[in-house]
Amino acid sequence: MKLRAKVFLIVSGAIVVLLSVSFWIIYQKLEREFVAAQYDDALAQIETSSGIINRDIDSFSIKLADWAQWDDSYDFMESHNQDYIDSNLNDESLQSLGVQMALFLDPDGGVVYEKQVESLEGSEESVEFPTKYLQEKAVFREQQKPFAGLISIDGNIFLLAVRPIVKSDGSGEPRGTLYFGRQLKQEYFDEIGKISHVQLDMLPAAVASAIDSEHSDLFMELAQGVRSSVTMNHEREVHVGQYFPDIFGDPTLVSLLHYDGYIAAHGFEASILFGEVGIFLSVMFVIVVFLLIEWLVLKKLLRLEMEVKRVTDSQNPDDRVTVGGSDEFASLGNGINEMLVSLRDMIERTLQSEGRFDVIANLAPVMIWMTDTEGKYVYLNKSAETFLVSVSGKSDWGEAVFVEDLGVRKALIEEAQAAKRAFRLEYRLQKKDGGYVWVSESAVPHITSSGKLVGYLGVVVDIHQEKEIQIQSKAFTREIEEMNEMFMAREEKILELKEEIRRLRGDSKENI
């Protein structure tokens, strides 16, 4: 792989990884921030919806106050006159107030008058109000104070306002209790949802989880005492649950709010856009960085490489690389030029040394050789070339070694090479005239500073005369030893004959 490709992969990889991690961290933070903002908005939405309901409760209570604190209503609790009923408690009057039920109870809970409107505008169903429940709820009468709020009765939700009936100036002993009521169906909560741009449901707490099992986790949190809970699915649909107090202040109602999480959705889109912009910027950053590296580094390095190749191809020891500038590449070029000068001087010295060695070696009366790492002969002096029958490709002179000595020589050399040590041996070598002479071969290893064996330098000396003298000396010595053995045997035989003659003559040993 080219350096340019390696640099591009390393730089781009490092930048992509770094920026990816950075963008991912930022993306996660942005998403968390937008989700948190969405949750805050959801709680604000439920509070807004609750505020509208509380406003309607206050308005309902104010309307009731005008009726309960009124001399005509106070007198009606005694007179039960029909004119009051005809004038005030007709359908039109109650519908204009948004009231579906008007209930007058005496201090003992007895019904003085009850009026129920069949339907209000926008509602098609008739309403059956729990009069009996209200009669039994003595707390409204006993405490003699206004009540207003929502209440859940038999799974239905009602807006209820309760006040004691007194004179217009607020004086007089209460003559009973006046109830205004209105059933709140889904249409009512839909209207609030239109105002808030959400979907709002109000359910009794006792049946909420059974009716809406889709949000069981939400109801579970509410059941654990959490006043408000927010959940959001993968489609960015937000669901908010909140306990809403009833008329007694007990959290017996659950308000459920549903709407599209536009903040989270916009945040997600913004995060995606941020990621796309980040990817684009990353790519551009990689390109810019690579172009800078290409311009400031790789281009100069390529130029330097071409200069070195040019100098190499020229084979001119005086040629030099040319690199302009004052940066590290210029210093490297100058260093290469200095190295070329040193190399040229070293080559000249080497050639001079080799020349002197070749002159001396060729004048030597012995055979001198050098081998490489593979054991091939890379140098033979003239004495060797003149002496030997042949050296096949200068690989070995095995063809010239006497066949009986060939195996011993090969084993000894291989053992020395394996141990990286010098060796010395004697064997018979064939001359160009066909005759064999005894030679002595000695060699020392050439080992680098790192301990690598790179070859051997050796000499081969003709020791034939010495070897012949040695052989002749051994033969003469052997002949003398044989003659001595014969003389000693003759002497022993003479002694035996003398002993036999003495025995036969009976002479003493001294007389023989």
C-alpha positions as CSV (number, residue, x, y, z in Angstrom):
1,M,0.0,0.0,0.0
2,K,1.3,3.4,-1.0
3,L,2.2,6.0,1.7
4,R,-0.5,8.3,0.3
5,A,-3.2,5.6,0.8
6,K,-1.9,4.8,4.3
7,V,-1.9,8.5,5.3
8,F,-5.4,9.0,3.9
9,L,-6.7,5.9,5.7
10,I,-5.0,6.8,9.0
11,V,-6.0,10.5,8.9
12,S,-9.5,10.0,7.7
13,G,-10.0,7.1,10.1
14,A,-8.8,9.1,13.1
15,I,-10.8,12.2,12.2
16,V,-13.9,10.2,11.4
17,V,-13.7,8.3,14.7
18,L,-13.0,11.5,16.7
19,L,-15.7,13.5,15.0
20,S,-18.2,10.6,15.2
21,V,-17.7,10.2,18.9
22,S,-18.0,14.0,19.3
23,F,-21.1,14.2,17.2
24,W,-22.6,11.2,18.9
25,I,-22.1,12.8,22.4
26,I,-23.5,16.1,21.2
27,Y,-26.4,14.2,19.5
28,Q,-27.2,12.4,22.7
29,K,-27.1,15.6,24.7
30,L,-29.3,17.4,22.2
31,E,-31.8,14.6,22.2
32,R,-31.9,14.5,26.0
33,E,-32.3,18.3,26.1
34,F,-35.2,18.2,23.6
35,V,-36.8,15.3,25.4
36,A,-36.5,17.1,28.7
37,A,-38.0,20.2,27.0
38,Q,-40.8,18.0,25.6
39,Y,-41.5,16.6,29.1
40,D,-41.6,20.1,30.5
41,D,-44.0,21.2,27.8
42,A,-46.2,18.1,28.5
43,L,-46.4,19.1,32.1
44,A,-47.2,22.6,31.1
45,Q,-49.9,21.3,28.8
46,I,-51.6,19.3,31.5
47,E,-51.4,22.3,33.8
48,T,-53.0,24.4,31.1
49,S,-55.8,21.9,30.7
50,S,-56.2,21.7,34.4
51,G,-56.3,25.5,34.6
52,I,-59.2,25.6,32.0
53,I,-61.2,23.1,34.1
54,N,-60.5,25.0,37.3
55,R,-61.6,28.2,35.6
56,D,-64.8,26.5,34.6
57,I,-65.3,25.3,38.2
58,D,-64.8,28.8,39.5
59,S,-67.2,30.2,36.9
60,F,-69.8,27.5,37.8
61,S,-69.4,28.4,41.5
62,I,-69.9,32.1,40.8
63,K,-73.1,31.4,38.9
64,L,-74.3,29.3,41.8
65,A,-73.5,32.0,44.3
66,D,-75.8,34.4,42.5
67,W,-78.7,31.9,43.0
68,A,-78.0,30.6,46.5
69,Q,-77.3,34.0,48.0
70,W,-80.6,35.6,46.8
71,D,-83.7,36.7,48.6
72,D,-86.0,35.1,46.0
73,S,-84.3,31.7,46.5
74,Y,-84.4,32.1,50.3
75,D,-88.2,32.8,50.2
76,F,-88.7,29.9,47.8
77,M,-87.4,27.5,50.4
78,E,-90.3,28.5,52.6
79,S,-93.1,29.4,50.1
80,H,-92.4,26.8,47.3
81,N,-94.2,29.3,45.1
82,Q,-94.6,28.3,41.5
83,D,-93.8,31.8,40.1
84,Y,-90.2,31.3,41.2
85,I,-90.1,28.0,39.4
86,D,-91.7,29.3,36.2
87,S,-89.6,32.4,36.1
88,N,-86.1,31.0,37.0
89,L,-86.0,27.2,36.7
90,N,-87.1,26.8,33.1
91,D,-85.0,24.9,30.6
92,E,-83.9,28.1,28.8
93,S,-82.6,29.7,32.0
94,L,-80.6,26.7,33.1
95,Q,-79.2,26.0,29.6
96,S,-78.0,29.6,29.4
97,L,-76.1,28.9,32.7
98,G,-74.7,25.6,31.4
99,V,-76.5,23.8,34.2
100,Q,-78.1,20.4,33.7
101,M,-79.4,20.0,37.2
102,A,-80.7,22.3,39.9
103,L,-81.4,20.6,43.2
104,F,-82.9,22.3,46.3
105,L,-82.6,20.3,49.6
106,D,-83.9,21.4,53.0
107,P,-81.6,21.3,56.0
108,D,-82.7,17.7,56.6
109,G,-81.8,16.6,53.1
110,G,-85.3,16.5,51.8
111,V,-85.9,17.4,48.2
112,V,-87.7,20.8,47.9
113,Y,-87.3,21.0,44.2
114,E,-85.3,19.2,41.5
115,K,-84.9,20.2,37.9
116,Q,-83.0,18.4,35.2
117,V,-82.5,19.7,31.7
118,E,-82.8,17.0,29.1
119,S,-79.7,18.1,27.2
120,L,-77.4,21.0,26.7
121,E,-76.3,22.4,23.4
122,G,-73.8,20.0,21.9
123,S,-75.0,17.1,24.0
124,E,-77.5,14.6,22.7
125,E,-77.8,12.3,25.7
126,S,-80.1,12.8,28.6
127,V,-78.5,12.9,32.1
128,E,-79.5,11.0,35.1
129,F,-78.1,12.8,38.1
130,P,-77.4,11.0,41.4
131,T,-79.9,12.9,43.6
132,K,-79.9,10.1,46.2
133,Y,-76.1,10.2,46.5
134,L,-76.2,14.0,47.1
135,Q,-79.0,13.6,49.7
136,E,-76.9,11.1,51.6
137,K,-73.8,13.2,51.4
138,A,-74.6,15.2,54.5
139,V,-71.2,16.9,54.6
140,F,-72.5,19.5,52.1
141,R,-75.2,20.5,54.5
142,E,-73.4,20.1,57.8
143,Q,-70.4,22.2,57.0
144,Q,-72.6,25.0,55.7
145,K,-69.9,26.2,53.3
146,P,-69.6,26.4,49.5
147,F,-68.2,23.4,47.5
148,A,-67.3,23.4,43.9
149,G,-65.3,20.9,41.8
150,L,-65.5,17.6,40.0
151,I,-66.8,14.4,41.4
152,S,-66.9,10.8,40.2
153,I,-70.1,9.0,40.9
154,D,-70.8,5.5,39.5
155,G,-68.1,5.9,36.8
156,N,-69.5,9.3,35.6
157,I,-67.8,12.6,36.1
158,F,-69.8,15.6,37.2
159,L,-69.1,19.3,37.7
160,L,-70.8,20.1,40.9
161,A,-71.3,23.4,42.9
162,V,-72.9,23.4,46.3
163,R,-73.9,26.4,48.5
164,P,-76.1,27.1,51.5
165,I,-79.2,29.2,50.6
166,V,-79.2,32.5,52.4
167,K,-80.4,36.1,51.9
168,S,-78.9,38.4,49.3
169,D,-76.8,40.1,52.0
170,G,-75.6,36.8,53.3
171,S,-77.6,37.0,56.5
172,G,-80.2,34.6,57.8
173,E,-80.1,31.0,58.9
174,P,-79.5,28.8,55.9
175,R,-82.8,27.3,54.8
176,G,-81.2,24.5,52.8
177,T,-78.7,23.8,50.2
178,L,-78.6,24.5,46.4
179,Y,-76.8,22.2,44.0
180,F,-75.9,23.0,40.4
181,G,-74.6,20.1,38.4
182,R,-73.4,19.2,35.0
183,Q,-72.1,15.9,33.6
184,L,-68.8,16.3,31.9
185,K,-68.6,14.0,28.9
186,Q,-65.8,13.5,26.4
187,E,-67.2,16.4,24.3
188,Y,-66.3,18.8,27.1
189,F,-62.7,17.6,27.3
190,D,-62.5,17.6,23.5
191,E,-63.3,21.3,23.6
192,I,-60.5,21.9,26.1
193,G,-58.2,19.8,23.8
194,K,-59.0,22.0,20.9
195,I,-58.0,25.1,22.9
196,S,-54.8,23.4,24.0
197,H,-54.2,21.5,20.7
198,V,-54.2,18.2,22.6
199,Q,-56.4,15.3,23.4
200,L,-57.7,15.3,26.9
201,D,-59.5,12.5,28.7
202,M,-60.8,12.5,32.3
203,L,-61.4,9.2,33.9
204,P,-62.3,8.0,37.4
205,A,-59.1,6.7,39.1
206,A,-60.7,3.5,40.0
207,V,-61.4,2.4,36.5
208,A,-58.8,4.4,34.6
209,S,-56.2,1.6,34.3
210,A,-58.8,-0.9,33.3
211,I,-60.3,1.3,30.6
212,D,-57.0,2.5,29.2
213,S,-54.6,-0.5,29.6
214,E,-52.3,1.0,26.9
215,H,-50.8,3.3,29.4
216,S,-50.4,0.8,32.3
217,D,-46.9,2.1,33.1
218,L,-48.2,5.6,33.4
219,F,-51.0,4.5,35.8
220,M,-48.4,2.5,37.8
221,E,-46.3,5.6,38.4
222,L,-49.4,7.6,39.4
223,A,-50.4,4.8,41.8
224,Q,-47.0,5.1,43.5
225,G,-47.8,8.7,44.5
226,V,-46.3,10.6,41.5
227,R,-48.6,13.5,40.9
228,S,-47.8,13.8,37.2
229,S,-46.2,11.3,34.8
230,V,-45.0,11.6,31.2
231,T,-44.3,8.9,28.7
232,M,-43.3,9.1,25.1
233,N,-43.2,6.3,22.5
234,H,-40.9,5.9,19.5
235,E,-43.4,7.7,17.3
236,R,-42.9,10.8,19.5
237,E,-46.4,10.6,20.9
238,V,-46.6,12.1,24.3
239,H,-48.9,10.8,27.0
240,V,-49.4,12.7,30.3
241,G,-51.2,11.5,33.3
242,Q,-52.1,13.5,36.4
243,Y,-54.3,13.0,39.4
244,F,-57.0,15.6,39.5
245,P,-58.6,16.3,42.9
246,D,-62.3,15.9,43.2
247,I,-64.6,18.2,45.1
248,F,-63.3,16.9,48.4
249,G,-59.7,17.4,47.4
250,D,-59.1,13.7,47.0
251,P,-57.1,12.5,43.9
252,T,-59.9,10.3,42.6
253,L,-59.8,11.5,39.0
254,V,-57.1,11.0,36.4
255,S,-56.6,13.4,33.6
256,L,-55.0,11.9,30.5
257,L,-53.5,14.1,27.9
258,H,-52.2,12.9,24.5
259,Y,-50.5,14.9,21.7
260,D,-47.7,14.7,19.2
261,G,-44.4,15.5,20.7
262,Y,-43.5,18.3,18.3
263,I,-40.6,19.5,20.4
264,A,-39.0,16.1,20.6
265,A,-39.8,15.5,16.9
266,H,-38.2,18.8,15.9
267,G,-35.3,18.0,18.2
268,F,-34.9,14.6,16.5
269,E,-35.0,16.3,13.1
270,A,-32.5,18.9,14.3
271,S,-30.3,16.2,15.7
272,I,-30.5,14.3,12.3
273,L,-29.7,17.6,10.5
274,F,-26.9,18.2,12.9
275,G,-25.6,14.7,12.2
276,E,-25.8,15.2,8.5
277,V,-24.1,18.6,8.8
278,G,-21.5,16.9,11.0
279,I,-20.9,14.2,8.4
280,F,-20.5,16.7,5.7
281,L,-18.1,18.8,7.8
282,S,-16.2,15.7,8.7
283,V,-15.8,14.7,5.1
284,M,-14.8,18.3,4.2
285,F,-12.4,18.4,7.1
286,V,-10.8,15.1,6.0
287,I,-10.4,16.4,2.5
288,V,-8.9,19.7,3.6
289,V,-6.5,17.9,6.1
290,F,-5.5,15.4,3.4
291,L,-4.9,18.1,0.8
292,L,-2.8,20.0,3.4
293,I,-0.8,16.9,4.1
294,E,-0.6,16.2,0.4
295,W,0.7,19.7,-0.3
296,L,3.0,20.1,2.8
297,V,4.3,16.6,3.2
298,L,3.4,13.9,0.6
299,K,4.2,16.1,-2.4
300,K,7.7,17.0,-1.1
301,L,8.2,13.4,0.0
302,L,7.3,12.2,-3.5
303,R,9.7,14.8,-5.1
304,L,12.4,13.6,-2.8
305,E,11.7,10.0,-3.7
306,M,11.9,10.9,-7.4
307,E,15.2,12.7,-6.8
308,V,16.7,9.6,-5.0
309,K,15.5,7.4,-7.9
310,R,17.0,9.7,-10.4
311,V,20.4,9.7,-8.6
312,T,20.2,5.9,-8.3
313,D,19.5,5.4,-12.0
314,S,22.1,7.8,-13.1
315,Q,24.9,5.7,-11.4
316,N,26.9,8.9,-11.2
317,P,28.7,9.0,-7.9
318,D,28.9,12.8,-8.2
319,D,25.2,13.2,-8.7
320,R,23.1,14.7,-5.9
321,V,19.4,15.2,-4.9
322,T,18.0,18.7,-5.2
323,V,15.3,19.7,-2.7
324,G,14.5,23.3,-2.1
325,G,13.2,25.0,1.1
326,S,14.3,25.1,4.7
327,D,12.0,22.5,6.3
328,E,12.7,18.9,7.4
329,F,12.6,17.6,3.9
330,A,15.3,20.0,2.9
331,S,17.3,18.8,5.9
332,L,16.6,15.2,4.8
333,G,17.8,16.0,1.3
334,N,21.0,17.5,2.6
335,G,21.5,14.4,4.8
336,I,21.0,12.2,1.8
337,N,23.6,14.2,-0.2
338,E,26.1,13.9,2.7
339,M,25.4,10.2,2.8
340,L,26.1,10.0,-0.9
341,V,29.4,11.7,-0.4
342,S,30.3,9.4,2.4
343,L,29.2,6.4,0.4
344,R,31.3,7.5,-2.6
345,D,34.4,7.9,-0.4
346,M,33.7,4.5,1.2
347,I,33.3,2.9,-2.2
348,E,36.6,4.5,-3.3
349,R,38.4,3.2,-0.3
350,T,36.8,-0.2,-0.7
351,L,37.8,-0.4,-4.3
352,Q,41.3,0.7,-3.4
353,S,41.5,-2.0,-0.6
354,E,40.0,-4.6,-2.9
355,G,42.6,-3.6,-5.5
356,R,45.4,-4.0,-3.0
357,F,44.0,-7.2,-1.7
358,D,43.7,-8.6,-5.3
359,V,47.3,-7.7,-6.1
360,I,48.6,-9.3,-2.9
361,A,46.3,-12.3,-3.3
362,N,47.4,-12.9,-6.9
363,L,51.1,-12.7,-5.9
364,A,50.6,-15.3,-3.1
365,P,51.9,-18.8,-3.8
366,V,48.9,-20.3,-2.1
367,M,45.3,-20.6,-3.2
368,I,43.0,-17.9,-1.7
369,W,39.2,-18.0,-1.9
370,M,36.1,-16.3,-0.5
371,T,32.5,-17.6,-0.2
372,D,29.1,-15.9,0.3
373,T,26.3,-16.8,2.7
374,E,25.2,-19.7,0.4
375,G,28.7,-21.1,0.3
376,K,29.4,-20.1,-3.3
377,Y,32.9,-19.0,-4.2
378,V,32.9,-15.3,-5.0
379,Y,36.6,-14.9,-5.3
380,L,39.5,-17.1,-6.4
381,N,43.1,-15.8,-6.8
382,K,45.2,-16.7,-9.8
383,S,47.0,-19.5,-8.0
384,A,43.7,-21.3,-7.4
385,E,42.4,-20.8,-11.0
386,T,45.8,-22.0,-12.3
387,F,46.0,-25.0,-10.0
388,L,42.5,-26.4,-10.1
389,V,41.0,-28.5,-12.9
390,S,37.7,-26.7,-12.7
391,V,35.4,-24.9,-10.3
392,S,31.9,-25.3,-11.6
393,G,30.3,-21.9,-11.5
394,K,32.7,-21.1,-8.6
395,S,30.3,-23.0,-6.4
396,D,32.7,-25.6,-5.1
397,W,35.7,-27.6,-6.2
398,G,34.2,-30.9,-5.2
399,E,35.0,-32.3,-8.7
400,A,38.7,-31.8,-7.9
401,V,38.7,-33.4,-4.4
402,F,39.8,-37.0,-4.2
403,V,36.7,-39.2,-3.9
404,E,37.8,-40.8,-0.7
405,D,38.3,-37.4,1.0
406,L,35.2,-35.7,-0.4
407,G,32.7,-36.9,2.3
408,V,35.0,-36.0,5.2
409,R,35.7,-32.5,3.8
410,K,32.0,-31.8,3.3
411,A,30.9,-33.0,6.8
412,L,33.7,-30.9,8.4
413,I,32.8,-27.7,6.5
414,E,29.0,-28.1,7.3
415,E,29.7,-28.6,11.0
416,A,32.0,-25.5,11.0
417,Q,29.3,-23.4,9.2
418,A,26.6,-24.5,11.7
419,A,28.8,-23.4,14.6
420,K,30.1,-20.3,12.8
421,R,33.7,-21.2,13.6
422,A,37.0,-21.7,11.7
423,F,38.1,-25.0,10.3
424,R,41.2,-26.7,9.0
425,L,41.6,-30.0,7.2
426,E,43.9,-31.9,4.9
427,Y,42.9,-33.8,1.8
428,R,44.0,-34.7,-1.8
429,L,43.2,-32.3,-4.6
430,Q,43.5,-32.9,-8.4
431,K,45.8,-30.6,-10.4
432,K,45.3,-29.6,-14.0
433,D,47.9,-32.3,-15.1
434,G,45.6,-35.0,-13.6
435,G,47.7,-35.8,-10.7
436,Y,46.7,-35.4,-7.0
437,V,48.5,-33.5,-4.4
438,W,48.0,-33.1,-0.7
439,V,46.8,-29.7,0.4
440,S,46.0,-28.1,3.7
441,E,42.8,-25.9,3.7
442,S,42.2,-23.3,6.5
443,A,39.3,-20.8,6.7
444,V,37.9,-18.2,9.1
445,P,34.2,-17.0,9.2
446,H,33.2,-13.5,8.3
447,I,30.6,-12.5,10.9
448,T,28.7,-9.2,11.1
449,S,28.3,-7.1,14.2
450,S,24.8,-8.6,14.5
451,G,26.2,-12.1,14.6
452,K,25.2,-13.1,11.1
453,L,27.5,-15.4,9.1
454,V,28.1,-13.8,5.6
455,G,30.8,-16.1,4.3
456,Y,34.3,-17.6,4.7
457,L,37.8,-16.5,3.8
458,G,40.2,-19.4,3.3
459,V,43.6,-20.5,1.9
460,V,44.7,-23.7,0.4
461,V,48.4,-24.6,0.8
462,D,50.2,-27.3,-1.2
463,I,51.7,-29.7,1.4
464,H,52.4,-32.6,-1.0
465,Q,56.1,-32.7,-0.5
466,E,55.8,-32.6,3.3
467,K,53.0,-35.2,3.1
468,E,55.1,-37.4,0.8
469,I,58.1,-37.1,3.2
470,Q,55.8,-37.9,6.1
471,I,54.4,-40.9,4.2
472,Q,58.0,-42.1,3.1
473,S,59.1,-41.6,6.7
474,K,56.3,-43.7,8.0
475,A,57.1,-46.4,5.3
476,F,60.9,-46.4,6.2
477,T,60.0,-46.6,9.9
478,R,57.7,-49.5,9.2
479,E,60.5,-51.3,7.2
480,I,63.0,-50.8,10.0
481,E,60.5,-52.1,12.5
482,E,59.9,-55.2,10.3
483,M,63.7,-55.8,9.9
484,N,64.1,-55.5,13.6
485,E,61.4,-58.0,14.2
486,M,63.1,-60.4,11.8
487,F,66.5,-59.9,13.6
488,M,65.0,-60.5,16.9
489,A,63.3,-63.6,15.7
490,R,66.7,-64.9,14.3
491,E,68.4,-64.3,17.6
492,E,65.7,-66.1,19.5
493,K,66.1,-69.0,17.1
494,I,69.9,-69.1,17.6
495,L,69.4,-69.2,21.4
496,E,67.0,-72.0,21.1
497,L,69.5,-74.0,18.9
498,K,72.3,-73.4,21.4
499,E,70.2,-74.6,24.3
500,E,69.3,-77.8,22.4
501,I,73.0,-78.5,21.6
502,R,74.0,-78.1,25.3
503,R,71.2,-80.4,26.3
504,L,72.3,-83.1,23.9
505,R,76.0,-82.8,24.9
506,G,75.2,-82.6,28.5
507,D,77.4,-79.6,28.8
508,S,76.9,-76.9,31.2
509,K,75.7,-73.6,30.0
510,E,79.0,-72.0,30.5
511,N,80.7,-74.5,28.2
512,I,78.5,-74.0,25.3
